[in-house]
């Protein structure tokens, strides 16, 4: 599981998803403007990221998980 998540993190930082159109479960358009800096220490996976969610630009930290239940077990 760790290797799969690590691969997703690598794809995030390498911007391998730029041609993908993301939508939230609510159907909102999501675009990654800047993946941020990969944090290899404790805390979020990426810091200082920038996304656009349904036309609103947001900046902050990003935590990536393959399964939503991992968010809760991560603490």
N, CA, C, O and CB atoms as a CASP TS submission, in Angstrom:
PFRMAT TS
TARGET T0000
AUTHOR 0000-0000-0000
METHOD Language model
MODEL 1
PARENT N/A
ATOM      1  N   UNK     1       0.825  -1.197   0.000  1.00  0.00           N
ATOM      2  CA  UNK     1       0.000   0.000   0.000  1.00  0.00           C
ATOM      3  C   UNK     1       0.869   1.260   0.000  1.00  0.00           C
ATOM      4  O   UNK     1       0.563   2.229  -0.696  1.00  0.00           O
ATOM      5  CB  UNK     1      -0.938  -0.002   1.212  1.00  0.00           C
ATOM      6  N   UNK     2       1.957   1.244   0.786  1.00  0.00           N
ATOM      7  CA  UNK     2       2.828   2.422   0.867  1.00  0.00           C
ATOM      8  C   UNK     2       3.403   2.755  -0.502  1.00  0.00           C
ATOM      9  O   UNK     2       3.473   3.921  -0.889  1.00  0.00           O
ATOM     10  CB  UNK     2       3.967   2.190   1.879  1.00  0.00           C
ATOM     11  N   UNK     3       3.818   1.714  -1.237  1.00  0.00           N
ATOM     12  CA  UNK     3       4.402   1.952  -2.558  1.00  0.00           C
ATOM     13  C   UNK     3       3.384   2.528  -3.530  1.00  0.00           C
ATOM     14  O   UNK     3       3.729   3.365  -4.364  1.00  0.00           O
ATOM     15  CB  UNK     3       4.975   0.663  -3.121  1.00  0.00           C
ATOM     16  N   UNK     4       2.134   2.091  -3.431  1.00  0.00           N
ATOM     17  CA  UNK     4       1.096   2.634  -4.302  1.00  0.00           C
ATOM     18  C   UNK     4       0.866   4.115  -4.007  1.00  0.00           C
ATOM     19  O   UNK     4       0.737   4.925  -4.925  1.00  0.00           O
ATOM     20  CB  UNK     4      -0.214   1.847  -4.134  1.00  0.00           C
ATOM     21  N   UNK     5       0.815   4.462  -2.717  1.00  0.00           N
ATOM     22  CA  UNK     5       0.626   5.869  -2.343  1.00  0.00           C
ATOM     23  C   UNK     5       1.849   6.686  -2.745  1.00  0.00           C
ATOM     24  O   UNK     5       1.716   7.823  -3.197  1.00  0.00           O
ATOM     25  CB  UNK     5       0.366   6.003  -0.820  1.00  0.00           C
ATOM     26  N   UNK     6       3.010   6.124  -2.588  1.00  0.00           N
ATOM     27  CA  UNK     6       4.246   6.801  -2.994  1.00  0.00           C
ATOM     28  C   UNK     6       4.219   7.097  -4.500  1.00  0.00           C
ATOM     29  O   UNK     6       4.646   8.171  -4.925  1.00  0.00           O
ATOM     30  CB  UNK     6       5.486   5.934  -2.635  1.00  0.00           C
ATOM     31  N   UNK     7       3.726   6.163  -5.298  1.00  0.00           N
ATOM     32  CA  UNK     7       3.606   6.378  -6.731  1.00  0.00           C
ATOM     33  C   UNK     7       2.644   7.507  -7.052  1.00  0.00           C
ATOM     34  O   UNK     7       2.891   8.294  -7.966  1.00  0.00           O
ATOM     35  CB  UNK     7       3.156   5.108  -7.414  1.00  0.00           C
ATOM     36  N   UNK     8       1.552   7.593  -6.310  1.00  0.00           N
ATOM     37  CA  UNK     8       0.592   8.672  -6.515  1.00  0.00           C
ATOM     38  C   UNK     8       1.232  10.016  -6.149  1.00  0.00           C
ATOM     39  O   UNK     8       1.016  11.015  -6.836  1.00  0.00           O
ATOM     40  CB  UNK     8      -0.689   8.431  -5.675  1.00  0.00           C
ATOM     41  N   UNK     9       2.013  10.039  -5.075  1.00  0.00           N
ATOM     42  CA  UNK     9       2.717  11.265  -4.682  1.00  0.00           C
ATOM     43  C   UNK     9       3.713  11.672  -5.763  1.00  0.00           C
ATOM     44  O   UNK     9       3.843  12.857  -6.073  1.00  0.00           O
ATOM     45  CB  UNK     9       3.445  11.069  -3.329  1.00  0.00           C
ATOM     46  N   UNK    10       4.410  10.705  -6.334  1.00  0.00           N
ATOM     47  CA  UNK    10       5.371  10.998  -7.393  1.00  0.00           C
ATOM     48  C   UNK    10       4.655  11.561  -8.619  1.00  0.00           C
ATOM     49  O   UNK    10       5.130  12.515  -9.235  1.00  0.00           O
ATOM     50  CB  UNK    10       6.167   9.732  -7.770  1.00  0.00           C
ATOM     51  N   UNK    11       3.524  10.976  -8.970  1.00  0.00           N
ATOM     52  CA  UNK    11       2.736  11.485 -10.099  1.00  0.00           C
ATOM     53  C   UNK    11       2.257  12.906  -9.824  1.00  0.00           C
ATOM     54  O   UNK    11       2.207  13.732 -10.735  1.00  0.00           O
ATOM     55  CB  UNK    11       1.531  10.565 -10.377  1.00  0.00           C
ATOM     56  N   UNK    12       1.905  13.194  -8.570  1.00  0.00           N
ATOM     57  CA  UNK    12       1.453  14.536  -8.179  1.00  0.00           C
ATOM     58  C   UNK    12       2.579  15.548  -8.387  1.00  0.00           C
ATOM     59  O   UNK    12       2.374  16.586  -9.016  1.00  0.00           O
ATOM     60  CB  UNK    12       0.980  14.549  -6.697  1.00  0.00           C
ATOM     61  N   UNK    13       3.755  15.250  -7.866  1.00  0.00           N
ATOM     62  CA  UNK    13       4.870  16.202  -7.945  1.00  0.00           C
ATOM     63  C   UNK    13       5.393  16.333  -9.378  1.00  0.00           C
ATOM     64  O   UNK    13       5.869  17.401  -9.764  1.00  0.00           O
ATOM     65  CB  UNK    13       6.009  15.766  -7.010  1.00  0.00           C
ATOM     66  N   UNK    14       5.309  15.259 -10.169  1.00  0.00           N
ATOM     67  CA  UNK    14       5.764  15.297 -11.564  1.00  0.00           C
ATOM     68  C   UNK    14       4.692  15.841 -12.511  1.00  0.00           C
ATOM     69  O   UNK    14       4.933  15.985 -13.709  1.00  0.00           O
ATOM     70  CB  UNK    14       6.180  13.902 -12.012  1.00  0.00           C
ATOM     71  N   UNK    15       3.528  16.138 -11.978  1.00  0.00           N
ATOM     72  CA  UNK    15       2.403  16.711 -12.737  1.00  0.00           C
ATOM     73  C   UNK    15       1.988  15.802 -13.901  1.00  0.00           C
ATOM     74  O   UNK    15       1.689  16.274 -14.998  1.00  0.00           O
ATOM     75  CB  UNK    15       2.780  18.108 -13.273  1.00  0.00           C
ATOM     76  N   UNK    16       1.975  14.504 -13.641  1.00  0.00           N
ATOM     77  CA  UNK    16       1.579  13.553 -14.671  1.00  0.00           C
ATOM     78  C   UNK    16       0.074  13.580 -14.941  1.00  0.00           C
ATOM     79  O   UNK    16      -0.410  12.903 -15.848  1.00  0.00           O
ATOM     80  CB  UNK    16       2.001  12.158 -14.270  1.00  0.00           C
ATOM     81  N   UNK    17      -0.647  14.349 -14.168  1.00  0.00           N
ATOM     82  CA  UNK    17      -2.100  14.413 -14.245  1.00  0.00           C
ATOM     83  C   UNK    17      -2.594  15.658 -14.978  1.00  0.00           C
ATOM     84  O   UNK    17      -3.804  15.871 -15.055  1.00  0.00           O
ATOM     85  CB  UNK    17      -2.687  14.375 -12.858  1.00  0.00           C
ATOM     86  N   UNK    18      -1.710  16.477 -15.513  1.00  0.00           N
ATOM     87  CA  UNK    18      -2.111  17.766 -16.082  1.00  0.00           C
ATOM     88  C   UNK    18      -3.187  17.652 -17.159  1.00  0.00           C
ATOM     89  O   UNK    18      -3.974  18.582 -17.331  1.00  0.00           O
ATOM     90  CB  UNK    18      -0.910  18.455 -16.657  1.00  0.00           C
ATOM     91  N   UNK    19      -3.240  16.554 -17.876  1.00  0.00           N
ATOM     92  CA  UNK    19      -4.242  16.425 -18.934  1.00  0.00           C
ATOM     93  C   UNK    19      -5.542  15.796 -18.427  1.00  0.00           C
ATOM     94  O   UNK    19      -6.477  15.594 -19.201  1.00  0.00           O
ATOM     95  CB  UNK    19      -3.683  15.594 -20.080  1.00  0.00           C
ATOM     96  N   UNK    20      -5.603  15.486 -17.133  1.00  0.00           N
ATOM     97  CA  UNK    20      -6.780  14.845 -16.544  1.00  0.00           C
ATOM     98  C   UNK    20      -7.732  15.910 -16.026  1.00  0.00           C
ATOM     99  O   UNK    20      -7.306  16.873 -15.389  1.00  0.00           O
ATOM    100  CB  UNK    20      -6.376  13.877 -15.404  1.00  0.00           C
ATOM    101  N   UNK    21      -9.015  15.738 -16.297  1.00  0.00           N
ATOM    102  CA  UNK    21     -10.018  16.646 -15.744  1.00  0.00           C
ATOM    103  C   UNK    21     -10.550  16.036 -14.457  1.00  0.00           C
ATOM    104  O   UNK    21     -11.214  14.999 -14.480  1.00  0.00           O
ATOM    105  CB  UNK    21     -11.178  16.910 -16.764  1.00  0.00           C
ATOM    106  N   UNK    22     -10.257  16.679 -13.340  1.00  0.00           N
ATOM    107  CA  UNK    22     -10.704  16.182 -12.044  1.00  0.00           C
ATOM    108  C   UNK    22     -12.050  16.786 -11.683  1.00  0.00           C
ATOM    109  O   UNK    22     -12.342  17.940 -11.999  1.00  0.00           O
ATOM    110  CB  UNK    22      -9.669  16.496 -10.955  1.00  0.00           C
ATOM    111  N   UNK    23     -12.856  15.981 -11.018  1.00  0.00           N
ATOM    112  CA  UNK    23     -14.121  16.452 -10.442  1.00  0.00           C
ATOM    113  C   UNK    23     -14.241  15.854  -9.044  1.00  0.00           C
ATOM    114  O   UNK    23     -13.834  14.717  -8.801  1.00  0.00           O
ATOM    115  CB  UNK    23     -15.358  16.053 -11.345  1.00  0.00           C
ATOM    116  N   UNK    24     -14.804  16.635  -8.136  1.00  0.00           N
ATOM    117  CA  UNK    24     -15.043  16.132  -6.784  1.00  0.00           C
ATOM    118  C   UNK    24     -16.247  15.200  -6.809  1.00  0.00           C
ATOM    119  O   UNK    24     -16.928  15.093  -7.829  1.00  0.00           O
ATOM    120  CB  UNK    24     -15.271  17.303  -5.781  1.00  0.00           C
ATOM    121  N   UNK    25     -16.512  14.526  -5.697  1.00  0.00           N
ATOM    122  CA  UNK    25     -17.684  13.651  -5.637  1.00  0.00           C
ATOM    123  C   UNK    25     -18.976  14.453  -5.776  1.00  0.00           C
ATOM    124  O   UNK    25     -20.017  13.903  -6.136  1.00  0.00           O
ATOM    125  CB  UNK    25     -17.695  12.861  -4.321  1.00  0.00           C
ATOM    126  N   UNK    26     -18.906  15.749  -5.492  1.00  0.00           N
ATOM    127  CA  UNK    26     -20.070  16.621  -5.668  1.00  0.00           C
ATOM    128  C   UNK    26     -20.156  17.164  -7.099  1.00  0.00           C
ATOM    129  O   UNK    26     -21.101  17.883  -7.424  1.00  0.00           O
ATOM    130  CB  UNK    26     -20.013  17.784  -4.670  1.00  0.00           C
ATOM    131  N   UNK    27     -19.180  16.831  -7.962  1.00  0.00           N
ATOM    132  CA  UNK    27     -19.199  17.262  -9.346  1.00  0.00           C
ATOM    133  C   UNK    27     -18.499  18.581  -9.614  1.00  0.00           C
ATOM    134  O   UNK    27     -18.566  19.099 -10.729  1.00  0.00           O
ATOM    135  CB  UNK    27     -20.586  17.360  -9.797  1.00  0.00           C
ATOM    136  N   UNK    28     -17.832  19.133  -8.617  1.00  0.00           N
ATOM    137  CA  UNK    28     -17.118  20.403  -8.802  1.00  0.00           C
ATOM    138  C   UNK    28     -15.831  20.179  -9.597  1.00  0.00           C
ATOM    139  O   UNK    28     -15.148  19.170  -9.417  1.00  0.00           O
ATOM    140  CB  UNK    28     -16.796  21.052  -7.431  1.00  0.00           C
ATOM    141  N   UNK    29     -15.510  21.124 -10.471  1.00  0.00           N
ATOM    142  CA  UNK    29     -14.292  21.081 -11.266  1.00  0.00           C
ATOM    143  C   UNK    29     -13.091  21.360 -10.364  1.00  0.00           C
ATOM    144  O   UNK    29     -13.123  22.290  -9.557  1.00  0.00           O
ATOM    145  CB  UNK    29     -14.357  22.101 -12.434  1.00  0.00           C
ATOM    146  N   UNK    30     -12.032  20.559 -10.499  1.00  0.00           N
ATOM    147  CA  UNK    30     -10.817  20.729  -9.705  1.00  0.00           C
ATOM    148  C   UNK    30      -9.612  20.740 -10.631  1.00  0.00           C
ATOM    149  O   UNK    30      -9.447  19.850 -11.466  1.00  0.00           O
ATOM    150  CB  UNK    30     -10.682  19.607  -8.642  1.00  0.00           C
ATOM    151  N   UNK    31      -8.771  21.757 -10.475  1.00  0.00           N
ATOM    152  CA  UNK    31      -7.548  21.852 -11.283  1.00  0.00           C
ATOM    153  C   UNK    31      -6.383  22.165 -10.353  1.00  0.00           C
ATOM    154  O   UNK    31      -6.494  23.020  -9.474  1.00  0.00           O
ATOM    155  CB  UNK    31      -7.682  22.949 -12.403  1.00  0.00           C
ATOM    156  N   UNK    32      -5.276  21.475 -10.547  1.00  0.00           N
ATOM    157  CA  UNK    32      -4.073  21.713  -9.754  1.00  0.00           C
ATOM    158  C   UNK    32      -3.246  22.775 -10.474  1.00  0.00           C
ATOM    159  O   UNK    32      -2.794  22.567 -11.600  1.00  0.00           O
ATOM    160  CB  UNK    32      -3.246  20.388  -9.544  1.00  0.00           C
ATOM    161  N   UNK    33      -3.057  23.906  -9.815  1.00  0.00           N
ATOM    162  CA  UNK    33      -2.277  24.985 -10.393  1.00  0.00           C
ATOM    163  C   UNK    33      -0.799  24.839 -10.058  1.00  0.00           C
ATOM    164  O   UNK    33       0.064  25.119 -10.889  1.00  0.00           O
ATOM    165  CB  UNK    33      -2.793  26.326  -9.906  1.00  0.00           C
ATOM    166  N   UNK    34      -0.514  24.398  -8.835  1.00  0.00           N
ATOM    167  CA  UNK    34       0.859  24.193  -8.368  1.00  0.00           C
ATOM    168  C   UNK    34       0.823  23.050  -7.359  1.00  0.00           C
ATOM    169  O   UNK    34       0.124  23.163  -6.352  1.00  0.00           O
ATOM    170  CB  UNK    34       1.468  25.511  -7.729  1.00  0.00           C
ATOM    171  N   UNK    35       1.546  21.955  -7.584  1.00  0.00           N
ATOM    172  CA  UNK    35       1.484  20.821  -6.656  1.00  0.00           C
ATOM    173  C   UNK    35       2.118  21.097  -5.299  1.00  0.00           C
ATOM    174  O   UNK    35       1.923  20.325  -4.361  1.00  0.00           O
ATOM    175  CB  UNK    35       2.152  19.635  -7.270  1.00  0.00           C
ATOM    176  N   UNK    36       2.867  22.178  -5.181  1.00  0.00           N
ATOM    177  CA  UNK    36       3.512  22.495  -3.909  1.00  0.00           C
ATOM    178  C   UNK    36       4.847  21.794  -3.755  1.00  0.00           C
ATOM    179  O   UNK    36       5.388  21.232  -4.707  1.00  0.00           O
ATOM    180  CB  UNK    36       2.608  22.122  -2.759  1.00  0.00           C
ATOM    181  N   UNK    37       5.360  21.838  -2.552  1.00  0.00           N
ATOM    182  CA  UNK    37       6.653  21.224  -2.237  1.00  0.00           C
ATOM    183  C   UNK    37       6.408  19.911  -1.501  1.00  0.00           C
ATOM    184  O   UNK    37       5.627  19.856  -0.551  1.00  0.00           O
ATOM    185  CB  UNK    37       7.543  22.184  -1.378  1.00  0.00           C
ATOM    186  N   UNK    38       7.081  18.857  -1.949  1.00  0.00           N
ATOM    187  CA  UNK    38       6.939  17.540  -1.335  1.00  0.00           C
ATOM    188  C   UNK    38       7.547  17.584   0.063  1.00  0.00           C
ATOM    189  O   UNK    38       8.719  17.916   0.237  1.00  0.00           O
ATOM    190  CB  UNK    38       7.618  16.436  -2.205  1.00  0.00           C
ATOM    191  N   UNK    39       6.733  17.246   1.046  1.00  0.00           N
ATOM    192  CA  UNK    39       7.173  17.210   2.439  1.00  0.00           C
ATOM    193  C   UNK    39       7.513  15.769   2.798  1.00  0.00           C
ATOM    194  O   UNK    39       6.618  14.929   2.897  1.00  0.00           O
ATOM    195  CB  UNK    39       6.077  17.784   3.398  1.00  0.00           C
ATOM    196  N   UNK    40       8.777  15.478   2.992  1.00  0.00           N
ATOM    197  CA  UNK    40       9.201  14.112   3.304  1.00  0.00           C
ATOM    198  C   UNK    40       9.236  13.852   4.813  1.00  0.00           C
ATOM    199  O   UNK    40       9.592  12.756   5.244  1.00  0.00           O
ATOM    200  CB  UNK    40      10.577  13.844   2.703  1.00  0.00           C
ATOM    201  N   UNK    41       8.871  14.842   5.605  1.00  0.00           N
ATOM    202  CA  UNK    41       8.811  14.686   7.063  1.00  0.00           C
ATOM    203  C   UNK    41       7.366  14.442   7.486  1.00  0.00           C
ATOM    204  O   UNK    41       6.492  14.221   6.647  1.00  0.00           O
ATOM    205  CB  UNK    41       9.388  15.943   7.785  1.00  0.00           C
ATOM    206  N   UNK    42       7.123  14.482   8.797  1.00  0.00           N
ATOM    207  CA  UNK    42       5.760  14.320   9.300  1.00  0.00           C
ATOM    208  C   UNK    42       4.907  15.495   8.854  1.00  0.00           C
ATOM    209  O   UNK    42       5.407  16.596   8.621  1.00  0.00           O
ATOM    210  CB  UNK    42       5.749  14.196  10.841  1.00  0.00           C
ATOM    211  N   UNK    43       3.629  15.244   8.743  1.00  0.00           N
ATOM    212  CA  UNK    43       2.706  16.296   8.326  1.00  0.00           C
ATOM    213  C   UNK    43       2.133  15.998   6.966  1.00  0.00           C
ATOM    214  O   UNK    43       2.174  14.855   6.510  1.00  0.00           O
ATOM    215  CB  UNK    43       3.397  17.647   8.314  1.00  0.00           C
ATOM    216  N   UNK    44       1.597  17.011   6.308  1.00  0.00           N
ATOM    217  CA  UNK    44       0.960  16.792   5.006  1.00  0.00           C
ATOM    218  C   UNK    44       1.968  16.350   3.956  1.00  0.00           C
ATOM    219  O   UNK    44       3.165  16.599   4.095  1.00  0.00           O
ATOM    220  CB  UNK    44       0.255  18.061   4.542  1.00  0.00           C
ATOM    221  N   UNK    45       1.487  15.696   2.908  1.00  0.00           N
ATOM    222  CA  UNK    45       2.367  15.218   1.843  1.00  0.00           C
ATOM    223  C   UNK    45       3.015  16.371   1.083  1.00  0.00           C
ATOM    224  O   UNK    45       4.184  16.296   0.706  1.00  0.00           O
ATOM    225  CB  UNK    45       1.589  14.335   0.877  1.00  0.00           C
ATOM    226  N   UNK    46       2.243  17.444   0.858  1.00  0.00           N
ATOM    227  CA  UNK    46       2.740  18.594   0.109  1.00  0.00           C
ATOM    228  C   UNK    46       2.338  19.879   0.825  1.00  0.00           C
ATOM    229  O   UNK    46       1.240  19.977   1.372  1.00  0.00           O
ATOM    230  CB  UNK    46       2.200  18.585  -1.344  1.00  0.00           C
ATOM    231  N   UNK    47       3.225  20.848   0.816  1.00  0.00           N
ATOM    232  CA  UNK    47       2.934  22.155   1.418  1.00  0.00           C
ATOM    233  C   UNK    47       2.991  23.225   0.334  1.00  0.00           C
ATOM    234  O   UNK    47       3.667  23.065  -0.682  1.00  0.00           O
ATOM    235  CB  UNK    47       3.938  22.483   2.571  1.00  0.00           C
ATOM    236  N   UNK    48       2.279  24.304   0.567  1.00  0.00           N
ATOM    237  CA  UNK    48       2.264  25.467  -0.337  1.00  0.00           C
ATOM    238  C   UNK    48       1.720  25.115  -1.727  1.00  0.00           C
ATOM    239  O   UNK    48       2.171  25.666  -2.731  1.00  0.00           O
ATOM    240  CB  UNK    48       3.677  26.044  -0.471  1.00  0.00           C
ATOM    241  N   UNK    49       0.756  24.203  -1.781  1.00  0.00           N
ATOM    242  CA  UNK    49       0.125  23.845  -3.054  1.00  0.00           C
ATOM    243  C   UNK    49      -0.937  24.885  -3.405  1.00  0.00           C
ATOM    244  O   UNK    49      -1.364  25.671  -2.559  1.00  0.00           O
ATOM    245  CB  UNK    49      -0.504  22.422  -2.983  1.00  0.00           C
ATOM    246  N   UNK    50      -1.348  24.870  -4.663  1.00  0.00           N
ATOM    247  CA  UNK    50      -2.396  25.789  -5.105  1.00  0.00           C
ATOM    248  C   UNK    50      -3.322  25.029  -6.048  1.00  0.00           C
ATOM    249  O   UNK    50      -2.878  24.436  -7.031  1.00  0.00           O
ATOM    250  CB  UNK    50      -1.789  27.060  -5.806  1.00  0.00           C
ATOM    251  N   UNK    51      -4.621  25.057  -5.732  1.00  0.00           N
ATOM    252  CA  UNK    51      -5.623  24.413  -6.570  1.00  0.00           C
ATOM    253  C   UNK    51      -6.723  25.414  -6.920  1.00  0.00           C
ATOM    254  O   UNK    51      -6.876  26.457  -6.286  1.00  0.00           O
ATOM    255  CB  UNK    51      -6.218  23.174  -5.860  1.00  0.00           C
ATOM    256  N   UNK    52      -7.468  25.059  -7.936  1.00  0.00           N
ATOM    257  CA  UNK    52      -8.659  25.828  -8.277  1.00  0.00           C
ATOM    258  C   UNK    52      -9.847  24.889  -8.143  1.00  0.00           C
ATOM    259  O   UNK    52      -9.895  23.852  -8.806  1.00  0.00           O
ATOM    260  CB  UNK    52      -8.568  26.444  -9.726  1.00  0.00           C
ATOM    261  N   UNK    53     -10.798  25.237  -7.300  1.00  0.00           N
ATOM    262  CA  UNK    53     -11.971  24.418  -7.057  1.00  0.00           C
ATOM    263  C   UNK    53     -13.204  25.200  -7.469  1.00  0.00           C
ATOM    264  O   UNK    53     -13.589  26.171  -6.818  1.00  0.00           O
ATOM    265  CB  UNK    53     -12.056  23.985  -5.571  1.00  0.00           C
ATOM    266  N   UNK    54     -13.813  24.766  -8.555  1.00  0.00           N
ATOM    267  CA  UNK    54     -15.010  25.411  -9.098  1.00  0.00           C
ATOM    268  C   UNK    54     -14.813  26.917  -9.281  1.00  0.00           C
ATOM    269  O   UNK    54     -15.688  27.719  -8.955  1.00  0.00           O
ATOM    270  CB  UNK    54     -16.203  25.153  -8.183  1.00  0.00           C
ATOM    271  N   UNK    55     -13.632  27.282  -9.816  1.00  0.00           N
ATOM    272  CA  UNK    55     -13.342  28.674 -10.118  1.00  0.00           C
ATOM    273  C   UNK    55     -12.731  29.468  -8.987  1.00  0.00           C
ATOM    274  O   UNK    55     -12.382  30.632  -9.180  1.00  0.00           O
ATOM    275  CB  UNK    55     -14.565  29.334 -10.541  1.00  0.00           C
ATOM    276  N   UNK    56     -12.589  28.874  -7.802  1.00  0.00           N
ATOM    277  CA  UNK    56     -12.004  29.562  -6.647  1.00  0.00           C
ATOM    278  C   UNK    56     -10.595  29.024  -6.415  1.00  0.00           C
ATOM    279  O   UNK    56     -10.410  27.819  -6.245  1.00  0.00           O
ATOM    280  CB  UNK    56     -12.890  29.375  -5.368  1.00  0.00           C
ATOM    281  N   UNK    57      -9.604  29.912  -6.407  1.00  0.00           N
ATOM    282  CA  UNK    57      -8.208  29.512  -6.188  1.00  0.00           C
ATOM    283  C   UNK    57      -7.956  29.408  -4.681  1.00  0.00           C
ATOM    284  O   UNK    57      -8.295  30.309  -3.914  1.00  0.00           O
ATOM    285  CB  UNK    57      -7.213  30.534  -6.854  1.00  0.00           C
ATOM    286  N   UNK    58      -7.352  28.282  -4.278  1.00  0.00           N
ATOM    287  CA  UNK    58      -7.038  28.020  -2.872  1.00  0.00           C
ATOM    288  C   UNK    58      -5.580  27.616  -2.748  1.00  0.00           C
ATOM    289  O   UNK    58      -5.023  26.968  -3.635  1.00  0.00           O
ATOM    290  CB  UNK    58      -7.959  26.918  -2.290  1.00  0.00           C
ATOM    291  N   UNK    59      -4.970  28.005  -1.641  1.00  0.00           N
ATOM    292  CA  UNK    59      -3.579  27.641  -1.359  1.00  0.00           C
ATOM    293  C   UNK    59      -3.512  26.948  -0.010  1.00  0.00           C
ATOM    294  O   UNK    59      -4.271  27.265   0.905  1.00  0.00           O
ATOM    295  CB  UNK    59      -2.653  28.891  -1.380  1.00  0.00           C
ATOM    296  N   UNK    60      -2.582  25.986   0.101  1.00  0.00           N
ATOM    297  CA  UNK    60      -2.423  25.309   1.380  1.00  0.00           C
ATOM    298  C   UNK    60      -1.723  23.974   1.231  1.00  0.00           C
ATOM    299  O   UNK    60      -1.012  23.721   0.259  1.00  0.00           O
ATOM    300  CB  UNK    60      -3.765  25.110   2.035  1.00  0.00           C
ATOM    301  N   UNK    61      -1.947  23.127   2.226  1.00  0.00           N
ATOM    302  CA  UNK    61      -1.310  21.822   2.287  1.00  0.00           C
ATOM    303  C   UNK    61      -2.201  20.766   1.644  1.00  0.00           C
ATOM    304  O   UNK    61      -3.424  20.900   1.620  1.00  0.00           O
ATOM    305  CB  UNK    61      -0.992  21.445   3.738  1.00  0.00           C
ATOM    306  N   UNK    62      -1.568  19.708   1.121  1.00  0.00           N
ATOM    307  CA  UNK    62      -2.286  18.623   0.453  1.00  0.00           C
ATOM    308  C   UNK    62      -1.853  17.298   1.057  1.00  0.00           C
ATOM    309  O   UNK    62      -0.661  17.044   1.227  1.00  0.00           O
ATOM    310  CB  UNK    62      -2.032  18.640  -1.080  1.00  0.00           C
ATOM    311  N   UNK    63      -2.818  16.464   1.376  1.00  0.00           N
ATOM    312  CA  UNK    63      -2.587  15.102   1.859  1.00  0.00           C
ATOM    313  C   UNK    63      -3.240  14.163   0.853  1.00  0.00           C
ATOM    314  O   UNK    63      -4.434  14.288   0.578  1.00  0.00           O
ATOM    315  CB  UNK    63      -3.166  14.885   3.323  1.00  0.00           C
ATOM    316  N   UNK    64      -2.477  13.227   0.302  1.00  0.00           N
ATOM    317  CA  UNK    64      -2.993  12.297  -0.700  1.00  0.00           C
ATOM    318  C   UNK    64      -3.172  10.910  -0.092  1.00  0.00           C
ATOM    319  O   UNK    64      -2.314  10.427   0.647  1.00  0.00           O
ATOM    320  CB  UNK    64      -2.050  12.232  -1.918  1.00  0.00           C
ATOM    321  N   UNK    65      -4.296  10.280  -0.413  1.00  0.00           N
ATOM    322  CA  UNK    65      -4.560   8.909   0.023  1.00  0.00           C
ATOM    323  C   UNK    65      -5.267   8.170  -1.107  1.00  0.00           C
ATOM    324  O   UNK    65      -6.035   8.766  -1.862  1.00  0.00           O
ATOM    325  CB  UNK    65      -5.419   8.884   1.333  1.00  0.00           C
ATOM    326  N   UNK    66      -5.007   6.885  -1.218  1.00  0.00           N
ATOM    327  CA  UNK    66      -5.677   6.055  -2.211  1.00  0.00           C
ATOM    328  C   UNK    66      -7.102   5.727  -1.791  1.00  0.00           C
ATOM    329  O   UNK    66      -7.968   5.517  -2.639  1.00  0.00           O
ATOM    330  CB  UNK    66      -4.893   4.774  -2.441  1.00  0.00           C
ATOM    331  N   UNK    67      -7.345   5.682  -0.499  1.00  0.00           N
ATOM    332  CA  UNK    67      -8.662   5.322   0.038  1.00  0.00           C
ATOM    333  C   UNK    67      -9.045   6.357   1.084  1.00  0.00           C
ATOM    334  O   UNK    67      -8.227   6.695   1.938  1.00  0.00           O
ATOM    335  CB  UNK    67      -8.660   3.875   0.652  1.00  0.00           C
ATOM    336  N   UNK    68     -10.252   6.858   1.036  1.00  0.00           N
ATOM    337  CA  UNK    68     -10.663   7.915   1.959  1.00  0.00           C
ATOM    338  C   UNK    68     -10.577   7.490   3.420  1.00  0.00           C
ATOM    339  O   UNK    68     -10.380   8.346   4.283  1.00  0.00           O
ATOM    340  CB  UNK    68     -12.070   8.348   1.644  1.00  0.00           C
ATOM    341  N   UNK    69     -10.717   6.201   3.732  1.00  0.00           N
ATOM    342  CA  UNK    69     -10.619   5.765   5.135  1.00  0.00           C
ATOM    343  C   UNK    69      -9.209   5.985   5.685  1.00  0.00           C
ATOM    344  O   UNK    69      -9.028   6.089   6.898  1.00  0.00           O
ATOM    345  CB  UNK    69     -11.007   4.276   5.264  1.00  0.00           C
ATOM    346  N   UNK    70      -8.198   6.056   4.791  1.00  0.00           N
ATOM    347  CA  UNK    70      -6.826   6.303   5.246  1.00  0.00           C
ATOM    348  C   UNK    70      -6.676   7.688   5.846  1.00  0.00           C
ATOM    349  O   UNK    70      -5.824   7.905   6.707  1.00  0.00           O
ATOM    350  CB  UNK    70      -5.847   6.135   4.096  1.00  0.00           C
ATOM    351  N   UNK    71      -7.497   8.622   5.398  1.00  0.00           N
ATOM    352  CA  UNK    71      -7.479   9.973   5.964  1.00  0.00           C
ATOM    353  C   UNK    71      -7.734   9.930   7.457  1.00  0.00           C
ATOM    354  O   UNK    71      -7.063  10.617   8.228  1.00  0.00           O
ATOM    355  CB  UNK    71      -8.521  10.862   5.279  1.00  0.00           C
ATOM    356  N   UNK    72      -8.704   9.121   7.869  1.00  0.00           N
ATOM    357  CA  UNK    72      -9.068   9.022   9.287  1.00  0.00           C
ATOM    358  C   UNK    72      -8.041   8.225  10.075  1.00  0.00           C
ATOM    359  O   UNK    72      -7.737   8.579  11.215  1.00  0.00           O
ATOM    360  CB  UNK    72     -10.443   8.381   9.438  1.00  0.00           C
ATOM    361  N   UNK    73      -7.501   7.163   9.502  1.00  0.00           N
ATOM    362  CA  UNK    73      -6.495   6.369  10.214  1.00  0.00           C
ATOM    363  C   UNK    73      -5.165   7.113  10.314  1.00  0.00           C
ATOM    364  O   UNK    73      -4.362   6.842  11.207  1.00  0.00           O
ATOM    365  CB  UNK    73      -6.289   5.022   9.512  1.00  0.00           C
ATOM    366  N   UNK    74      -4.938   8.042   9.404  1.00  0.00           N
ATOM    367  CA  UNK    74      -3.703   8.831   9.401  1.00  0.00           C
ATOM    368  C   UNK    74      -3.651   9.777  10.605  1.00  0.00           C
ATOM    369  O   UNK    74      -2.580  10.092  11.123  1.00  0.00           O
ATOM    370  CB  UNK    74      -3.585   9.636   8.091  1.00  0.00           C
ATOM    371  N   UNK    75      -4.823  10.215  11.031  1.00  0.00           N
ATOM    372  CA  UNK    75      -4.908  11.114  12.194  1.00  0.00           C
ATOM    373  C   UNK    75      -4.608  12.537  11.803  1.00  0.00           C
ATOM    374  O   UNK    75      -4.633  13.429  12.651  1.00  0.00           O
ATOM    375  CB  UNK    75      -3.950  10.670  13.295  1.00  0.00           C
TER
END
